[in-house]
Amino acid sequence: MTAPAPALGYDFELDDFQRRAIAALDDGQSVLVAAPTGSGKTVVAEHAVADALARGGKVFYTTPIKALSNQKFGDFTRRWGAARVGLLTGDTSVNGEAPVVVMTTEVLRNMIYAASPTLDGLRYVVLDEVHYLQDAYRGPVWEEVIIHLAPEVVLVCLSATVSNTEELSRWITTVRGPTAAVVEERRPVTLHNLYLVGDKRSDRLQLLPTLVDGRPNPEAVRLEAGAQAGPRRRGAPGSRLRAPRRYEVTELLADEGMLPAIAFVFSRAGCDAAVRQCLDAGLRLTDADERRRIRSICDDRTAGLADADLDALGWSRWMAGMEAGLAAHHAGMVPPFKEAVEACFVAGLVKMVFATETLALGINMPARAVVIEKLTKFGGERHQTLTAGEYTQLTGRAGRRGLDDVGYAIVLWSPFLGFDEVAALVSARSFAISSSFRPTYNMAANLVRRYSAGTAHHLLNLSFAQFQADGDVVGMEAKLERLHRRQAAVRHDVACERGDTEELFTLTQRLDRARSAQPSTGHQTEEAMARLRPGDVVWVAGGKSAGPAAVLSATHRRGGAQLRVLTPKRRRLTLVSDDFTEAPEALGHIGLPEPYAPNSPAFQRDVARRLARSHLARPRLRSRHPDPEIDELALAVADHPCQTCGDLERHRRAWAQRRRLDQEVAELKARVKGRTDTLARTFDRVLGVLEEWGYLDGWALTEAGERLRRIYHETDLLIAACLD
């Protein structure tokens, strides 16, 4: 298949997944492209841009962070010209009415709620890093955009490889129309996962493969196990292992030919400190010519800053790191500094960048190696282990297409995470997106402003969160259907021709509960069993063996007394105290044949004949309880017509199984009921708060409510209250 994309003018052959995605766009479908970092997802987005321009339409390219928006703005400006490309972020507005506008996703969401005329003529929306919709704080914005965009707008959703791409595409299809899921799992550059450990005794580093033949490296397992001194926890005094120092890591990568590299450090201060530590250790990764080129790029990128501003920003210290081939990269840096770092790194001049995780979100800075200092980070409320998806996102920078045959992902030893956990994360292959959508106060105010109550609830039920909940409900409903079929089959096995087994087993349950509330009489039964002798005849109650039985032997073991008996039908039974509803007594006595050979068939036939001729009657139930209810229940159980059924035990097992099924069905129905319209109920509670606080009057916004609907922030209601 050849994609009709002459406007793009690529001088390389497109990959199969790119051709499939472009063909779907040309067919008028939205697309969800899930592929590893660096595989060329942007080609699909650029085709949408070219098509929109060719048709005189508009295209919006959205990103989760300003840095990525700025980079895409620069790329598109160079490709399509400044007159046709705009940029809209929270603090920057450049040519906002251009046919191609790059923006953060929140800007588009705000446009939709404001019914901005800028949306007129919009043909495509590119949602870069769409897997960001699982972000706890900002993720719902992606769902709002997907739900509320005009139906004629075609979506181009770009995502890292996730395991539930089909589920996400089915949701988008449900909400917006046909959406093709295009998945590419192959990385453009092979990735080698490595584990770097510091040894206190030798003061050396050991670099080990994390996996060997797809399994945790046994050498690393032995190393960690052998490093522990007694029962001390990992990393406690006495352990041989330590975390590698940042300058040691950089030196090792240089010696192993693994530069340029990005080391992810989950704090801005940590990134800056890493550069200082490397400089203090005397690291220099550049030659004279590279230092000259670095200074030229830095001078060019910072030309717009006054000397006083440069001094305030720590120009000299920053420049010392740059000239040494070392740099930090994080959101706390001014744009000219970050742009200089990016330009020098891409040019191969800066060899080691210490960056926060925002660098992994699509910014075009591929490296030969990626280092992850820790697999835990602060998530806003507590420290959390990276998910498999986050690990894949970070390591996606490793390996430069067309330059490297292999990329390296290096995890440093940490006292807070064992090697087994590292190996499990590295080998994980399931990166499912879960919705974090929930009705915020601002969203609720905008829904009230724009829609009727019924339509607002309907839109909430279109969210991916509700779709995932409904998916669970569908699964539970299917399970309920299976359980109902099993109930019908079991119900047939419960039925008995002799009477109502339901009644018998219910009476038995009541009797058991009543007896359990009484003082224990088990020792009386044990004593009565101990008094019985071979040849005594006892009465067996219930089941196929109901009736008289001859005692063959009576023993007392550690577990209690046991009787071995034979019925008139020559069934041998072993009875314990729990088999008797009351202490057994001898109804009579029969002489046993001689010689005594209880295992002999002839002996058993003779005993059965003697037992049948004895005509011993069933004993009358003795009252042993002060509670007449127990006697009444025991009599009802003993005299029930089903007691003579030969299949009573089968009926009892079926009845017990049916009760378990009944309980499972009831619990499942409760779960289904609890999951239905969850978001709608949350929305109603949010509306209740807004009405109580004076932001809502019925289904209409008050003046304060109108102000709230224009506040887009995680603490929207708090800010609105402070403004009142």
Rosetta blueprint (number, residue, H / E / L):
1 M L
2 T L
3 A L
4 P L
5 A L
6 P L
7 A L
8 L L
9 G L
10 Y L
11 D L
12 F L
13 E L
14 L L
15 D L
16 D H
17 F H
18 Q H
19 R H
20 R H
21 A H
22 I H
23 A H
24 A H
25 L H
26 D H
27 D L
28 G L
29 Q L
30 S E
31 V E
32 L E
33 V E
34 A E
35 A L
36 P L
37 T L
38 G L
39 S L
40 G L
41 K L
42 T H
43 V H
44 V H
45 A H
46 E H
47 H H
48 A H
49 V H
50 A H
51 D H
52 A H
53 L H
54 A H
55 R L
56 G L
57 G L
58 K E
59 V E
60 F E
61 Y E
62 T E
63 T E
64 P L
65 I L
66 K H
67 A H
68 L H
69 S H
70 N H
71 Q H
72 K H
73 F H
74 G H
75 D H
76 F H
77 T H
78 R H
79 R H
80 W H
81 G L
82 A H
83 A H
84 R H
85 V E
86 G E
87 L E
88 L E
89 T L
90 G L
91 D L
92 T L
93 S E
94 V E
95 N L
96 G L
97 E L
98 A L
99 P L
100 V E
101 V E
102 V E
103 M E
104 T E
105 T H
106 E H
107 V H
108 L H
109 R H
110 N H
111 M H
112 I H
113 Y H
114 A L
115 A L
116 S L
117 P H
118 T H
119 L H
120 D L
121 G L
122 L E
123 R E
124 Y E
125 V E
126 V E
127 L E
128 D L
129 E L
130 V H
131 H H
132 Y H
133 L H
134 Q H
135 D L
136 A L
137 Y L
138 R L
139 G H
140 P H
141 V H
142 W H
143 E H
144 E H
145 V H
146 I H
147 I H
148 H H
149 L L
150 A L
151 P L
152 E L
153 V L
154 V E
155 L E
156 V E
157 C E
158 L E
159 S E
160 A L
161 T L
162 V L
163 S L
164 N L
165 T H
166 E H
167 E H
168 L H
169 S H
170 R H
171 W H
172 I H
173 T H
174 T H
175 V H
176 R H
177 G L
178 P L
179 T E
180 A E
181 A E
182 V E
183 V E
184 E L
185 E L
186 R L
187 R L
188 P L
189 V L
190 T E
191 L E
192 H E
193 N E
194 L E
195 Y E
196 L E
197 V E
198 G E
199 D E
200 K L
201 R L
202 S L
203 D L
204 R E
205 L E
206 Q E
207 L E
208 L E
209 P E
210 T L
211 L E
212 V E
213 D L
214 G L
215 R E
216 P E
217 N L
218 P H
219 E H
220 A H
221 V H
222 R H
223 L H
224 E H
225 A H
226 G H
227 A L
228 Q L
229 A L
230 G L
231 P L
232 R L
233 R L
234 R L
235 G L
236 A L
237 P L
238 G L
239 S L
240 R L
241 L E
242 R E
243 A L
244 P L
245 R L
246 R H
247 Y H
248 E H
249 V H
250 T H
251 E H
252 L H
253 L H
254 A H
255 D H
256 E L
257 G L
258 M L
259 L L
260 P L
261 A E
262 I E
263 A E
264 F E
265 V L
266 F L
267 S L
268 R H
269 A H
270 G H
271 C H
272 D H
273 A H
274 A H
275 V H
276 R H
277 Q H
278 C H
279 L H
280 D H
281 A L
282 G L
283 L L
284 R L
285 L L
286 T L
287 D L
288 A H
289 D H
290 E H
291 R H
292 R H
293 R H
294 I H
295 R H
296 S H
297 I H
298 C H
299 D H
300 D H
301 R H
302 T L
303 A L
304 G L
305 L L
306 A L
307 D H
308 A H
309 D H
310 L H
311 D H
312 A H
313 L L
314 G L
315 W H
316 S H
317 R H
318 W H
319 M H
320 A H
321 G H
322 M H
323 E H
324 A L
325 G L
326 L E
327 A E
328 A E
329 H E
330 H L
331 A L
332 G L
333 M L
334 V L
335 P H
336 P H
337 F H
338 K H
339 E H
340 A H
341 V H
342 E H
343 A H
344 C H
345 F H
346 V H
347 A L
348 G L
349 L L
350 V L
351 K L
352 M E
353 V E
354 F E
355 A E
356 T L
357 E H
358 T H
359 L H
360 A H
361 L L
362 G L
363 I L
364 N L
365 M L
366 P L
367 A E
368 R L
369 A E
370 V E
371 V E
372 I E
373 E L
374 K L
375 L L
376 T E
377 K E
378 F E
379 G L
380 G L
381 E L
382 R L
383 H E
384 Q E
385 T E
386 L L
387 T L
388 A H
389 G H
390 E H
391 Y H
392 T H
393 Q H
394 L H
395 T H
396 G L
397 R L
398 A E
399 G L
400 R L
401 R L
402 G L
403 L L
404 D L
405 D L
406 V E
407 G E
408 Y E
409 A E
410 I E
411 V E
412 L E
413 W L
414 S E
415 P L
416 F L
417 L E
418 G L
419 F H
420 D H
421 E H
422 V H
423 A H
424 A H
425 L H
426 V H
427 S H
428 A L
429 R L
430 S L
431 F L
432 A L
433 I L
434 S L
435 S L
436 S L
437 F L
438 R L
439 P L
440 T L
441 Y H
442 N H
443 M H
444 A H
445 A H
446 N H
447 L H
448 V H
449 R H
450 R H
451 Y L
452 S L
453 A H
454 G H
455 T H
456 A H
457 H H
458 H H
459 L H
460 L H
461 N L
462 L L
463 S L
464 F H
465 A H
466 Q H
467 F H
468 Q H
469 A H
470 D H
471 G H
472 D H
473 V H
474 V H
475 G H
476 M H
477 E H
478 A H
479 K H
480 L H
481 E H
482 R H
483 L H
484 H H
485 R H
486 R H
487 Q H
488 A H
489 A H
490 V H
491 R H
492 H H
493 D H
494 V H
495 A L
496 C E
497 E L
498 R L
499 G E
500 D L
501 T H
502 E H
503 E H
504 L H
505 F H
506 T H
507 L H
508 T H
509 Q H
510 R H
511 L H
512 D H
513 R H
514 A H
515 R H
516 S H
517 A L
518 Q L
519 P L
520 S L
521 T L
522 G H
523 H H
524 Q H
525 T H
526 E H
527 E H
528 A H
529 M H
530 A H
531 R H
532 L L
533 R L
534 P L
535 G L
536 D E
537 V E
538 V E
539 W E
540 V E
541 A L
542 G L
543 G L
544 K L
545 S L
546 A L
547 G E
548 P E
549 A E
550 A E
551 V E
552 L E
553 S E
554 A E
555 T E
556 H E
557 R E
558 R L
559 G L
560 G E
561 A E
562 Q E
563 L E
564 R E
565 V E
566 L E
567 T L
568 P L
569 K L
570 R L
571 R L
572 R E
573 L E
574 T E
575 L E
576 V L
577 S H
578 D H
579 D H
580 F L
581 T L
582 E L
583 A L
584 P L
585 E L
586 A L
587 L L
588 G E
589 H E
590 I L
591 G L
592 L L
593 P L
594 E L
595 P L
596 Y L
597 A L
598 P L
599 N L
600 S L
601 P H
602 A H
603 F H
604 Q H
605 R H
606 D H
607 V H
608 A H
609 R H
610 R H
611 L H
612 A H
613 R H
614 S H
615 H L
616 L L
617 A L
618 R L
619 P L
620 R L
621 L L
622 R L
623 S L
624 R L
625 H L
626 P L
627 D L
628 P H
629 E H
630 I H
631 D H
632 E H
633 L H
634 A H
635 L H
636 A H
637 V H
638 A H
639 D L
640 H L
641 P H
642 C H
643 Q H
644 T H
645 C L
646 G L
647 D L
648 L H
649 E H
650 R H
651 H H
652 R H
653 R H
654 A H
655 W H
656 A H
657 Q H
658 R H
659 R H
660 R H
661 L H
662 D H
663 Q H
664 E H
665 V H
666 A H
667 E H
668 L H
669 K H
670 A H
671 R H
672 V H
673 K H
674 G H
675 R H
676 T L
677 D L
678 T H
679 L H
680 A H
681 R H
682 T H
683 F H
684 D H
685 R H
686 V H
687 L H
688 G H
689 V H
690 L H
691 E H
692 E H
693 W L
694 G L
695 Y L
696 L E
697 D L
698 G L
699 W L
700 A L
701 L E
702 T L
703 E H
704 A H
705 G H
706 E H
707 R H
708 L H
709 R L
710 R L
711 I L
712 Y L
713 H L
714 E L
715 T L
716 D H
717 L H
718 L H
719 I H
720 A H
721 A H
722 C H
723 L H
724 D L
